[in-house]
């Protein structure tokens, strides 16, 4: 006898794309092909964090060098009153640079342990309106979507191990979004500089 339909039952939820443990290389290739684009998007986010960590390290090292004059004699590059704040800020930048690089390094290797820290960072980044809201909103989608959960799963790590030659090639949506955001930032910066020179020139 067929079960009667219960109109008060909770609606069924589509579990979305899932990853099962592959038994053959052909099966692993098929699974990876289904998720390859999303994997490429997540790896692109990791690359951006690695670049960010590298860029932050440049002023951090300069600040540490300048702050180190506190412990040396001779001419000083910055006023003595500013050296402790510069040194403290530089230490903070070093920490941020290391964290950003570590997050990017782990994400490019699809390490699922980095998911929670990156979700928290992206959540804070949403407050940087409007460009930070746009970029970090997309990062949150990549991580928290059902495909993101599949790509960062232990089963998918096994899929990647069995298909080492498969790579996503080409621009991802995240790459396009980041390029557009950078272009808008550059244009806004140029416009602000031109306006400043016109006002004070």
N, C-alpha and C positions, 0 to 999 in steps of 0.2 A: 504494500500500500504506500502510495507516494505521500511524502510529508506535506502537510498543509502550509501554505505560505503565511508567515507571520508578518502582518503589516507593521508591527511595532519593533521588529528586530532591527539591530543596527545594520546599516548598509555595508555590503562587502567592500573591502579595500583591495585595490589592485596592488600587489606587492612590487610591481615594476620589475625592471631587469635585475636578475640575481645571477650569481656566479656559483656554479657547482665545481667541485674538485675534478679537473680533467683527468681522463684515463688514458688518452692518447694524444700525440702531438697534433694530429688533425683536429681533434676536439678543442685543444687549447688554442689553436690558430683561429678557429671559428669564434670562440668566445672573445678572444682579444680583438678580432676584427670588429665585433659589435660595439666594443667600448674604446676603440683606439682613439677616436676623436676626443672623447672626454678625457682620456688619459693624457693626450697632448695638451689639452687646456690646463690640466692640473700641473703638469710639468712646467708649463710656461709661467705659471704663478711662482713656482719654486725658483725658476731662473731670475725672475724679477726680484725676489727677496735676496738672492745671492748678489745681484748687482747692487741692490740697495745697501747691503752690508759692506760691500767693497767701497762704495762711495762714502758711506759714513765713516769708514776707517781713516780716510784722508784728513778731514779736519780734526778728527780725534787724535791722530798722531801729532799733527801740528800743535794742537792745544797742549798735549802732554809735554812736548818739547819746550813750549813757551812756559808752561807752569813749572817745569823742572828748574827754571832759573831761580826759583825760591831757594834751592839748595846749592846754588853756585854763586861765585863772586863775579864781578865785572858788569859790563853793560847789559841792560835789560831791554828786551824787545817790546814789552808792554809795561805800563805803570804797575808799581808794586801793589797798589790797592786792588788791582784787577786780577792778580795772579792766582789767588786762592779760588775765586769764582771760576776762572778759566780752567784751572786744574780740575776742580770738581765737575764742571760741565764736560770736560774731555773724558774723564773716567766714565761718566754716564754714557757718553757717545760710544766709547769702546764697548761697554756692555750691550748697548743697543745694536751696534754693528755685529758683535758676536752672535747675538740672539737672531738677528735677521738672517745672517749667513747660515746659521745652524738650521733654522726653519726651512730656508730655501734648499739646503743640501738634503735634508730629510724628505722634503716634499718631492723633489725631483726623483727620489728613489721610492716614492709612493709608500713611505713609512706612515702607517696609520696612527702612530703615537703622537704625531705632530698635529693631528686634526683639531683637537680641543684648543691648544694654544693659539692656533691660527684663526679659529672661529672667534676667540676672544679678541685677538688683535684686529680682526676685520670688523667686529662689532664696534670697537672703539673708533675705527677708521670711518665708520658710517657718519660720524659727527662732523667730518671735514667736508662740509657742503660747498659746492655740488660735486666736484670731481671725485673726492674721496668717497662720497656716498655711492656714486655710480660704479666705481671700480671695486670697492669692497663689497657692495651688494652682489656684484657678479661673482666675486670670489666665494661668498657665502653660498650662493646657488651651486657653484661647482662642488663645494665640499658637502653640503647638506642634502643635495638631491639624491634620489635613489641610485642613479648611475654613479655619483660620487662615492656613495657607500660601497657600491660594488667594486669600483676601481681601487679603493683603499682597504679591501678585505684580504684576509690571509689566502683565500682561494685564488684571488687574482694575482697575488704575489707568486703563487705556484705557476699560474698561466704565463706570467712574464718570464719565469725561469725556464720554462719549456719552449719559449719562442723568443730567444734573445735577439734575433735579427729583425724582428718586426718593430718599426718605428713610425710614428705619425709624421708626415712630411707636408710642409705648407703652413700657411698662416691659420691660426685658430681664431675663434671669435674674441678670445681674451686679448690676443695680439692686436687685433684691429681696434678693440676698445681702448687699449693702452696707447696705441699710436694716435688715435683721435684725441684722447685726453691730453697727451703730451703736446699735440699740435695746438689745442685750445689754450693750454698753459703758456706756450711760447708766444702765441698771438696776443694773449692778454698781457704778458710781460712786456712785449714790444710796445703795445698800445699805452701801457702805464708809463713806460720810459719816455715815449714821445710826448705824452701829455705833461709829464713832469718837466721835460726840457722846454716845452712851449710855455708853461706857466712861470717857470723860474728863469728862462733864458733871456 
